[in-house]
Amino acid sequence: MDYLGFGYIGLGLSMAGCLIGAGLGIGKLASSALEGTARQPEAAGTLQTMMIIPAAMIEGLGLLALVACFLGVLKLNDGVGAAAANRAPAAAEAQAAH
């Protein structure tokens, strides 16, 4: 029996975990920047500039997870065709026996 479904579930869970982590990271980053701006309003420009680079890196991680998931799904889809080709002779034999 082929366990391709578990591969799809694993890809979905891993991508979801990575994107949830990225979302939490951006949320913490923005929260800290807003707190710093509330404490020292004159440093708002500096804080915003320092926040952009890590936010872009975290977004890049989310995009990388999405691309990796799409590549994994495409690879698993190749396995679906191979599994169907392997089962076709067995199905024909079973139908001929009846």
C-alpha positions in Angstrom: 0.0 0.0 0.0 1.3 3.4 -0.9 1.3 6.1 1.8 1.2 9.2 -0.5 -1.6 10.8 1.6 0.8 10.9 4.6 3.3 12.8 2.4 0.6 15.4 1.6 -0.3 15.8 5.2 3.3 16.1 6.2 3.9 18.8 3.6 0.9 20.7 4.7 1.8 20.5 8.4 5.4 21.5 7.9 4.4 24.5 5.7 1.7 25.5 8.2 4.3 25.4 11.0 6.8 27.5 9.1 4.2 30.1 8.2 2.7 30.2 11.7 6.3 30.8 13.0 6.9 33.5 10.4 3.6 35.2 11.4 4.4 35.1 15.1 7.9 36.5 14.3 6.6 39.4 12.4 3.9 40.0 15.0 6.6 40.1 17.8 8.8 42.3 15.7 6.0 44.8 15.0 4.9 44.8 18.6 8.4 45.5 19.9 8.9 48.3 17.3 5.6 49.9 18.3 6.4 49.7 22.0 9.8 51.3 21.3 8.1 54.1 19.3 5.6 54.6 22.2 8.5 55.0 24.7 10.6 57.3 22.4 8.6 58.9 19.6 11.7 60.7 18.3 13.3 57.3 17.4 10.4 56.1 15.3 12.3 56.5 12.0 15.3 54.6 13.2 13.1 51.8 14.6 11.2 51.5 11.4 14.4 51.2 9.4 15.8 48.6 11.7 12.5 46.7 11.5 12.3 46.4 7.7 15.3 44.1 7.2 14.3 41.4 9.7 10.7 41.6 8.5 11.9 41.0 4.9 14.0 38.0 6.1 11.0 36.5 7.9 8.8 37.0 4.8 11.5 35.3 2.7 11.3 32.3 5.0 7.5 32.1 4.5 8.0 32.3 0.7 10.6 29.6 0.9 8.2 27.4 2.8 5.6 27.9 0.2 7.9 27.1 -2.7 9.2 24.0 -0.9 5.6 22.8 -0.4 4.8 23.3 -4.0 7.9 21.4 -5.1 7.0 18.6 -2.7 3.5 18.4 -4.0 4.7 18.2 -7.5 7.1 15.4 -6.6 4.3 13.6 -4.8 2.1 14.0 -7.8 4.7 12.1 -9.9 4.4 9.3 -7.3 0.7 9.1 -7.8 1.1 8.3 -11.5 3.8 5.7 -10.7 1.5 4.1 -8.1 -1.4 3.9 -10.5 0.8 2.3 -13.2 2.0 -0.3 -10.7 -1.5 -1.2 -9.7 -3.0 -1.3 -13.2 -1.8 -4.9 -14.0 -3.0 -6.2 -10.6 -6.4 -4.7 -11.2 -6.7 -6.2 -14.7 -5.7 -9.6 -13.3 -8.3 -9.4 -10.5 -11.0 -8.4 -13.0 -10.1 -11.2 -15.4 -10.3 -13.7 -12.5 -13.9 -12.8 -11.8 
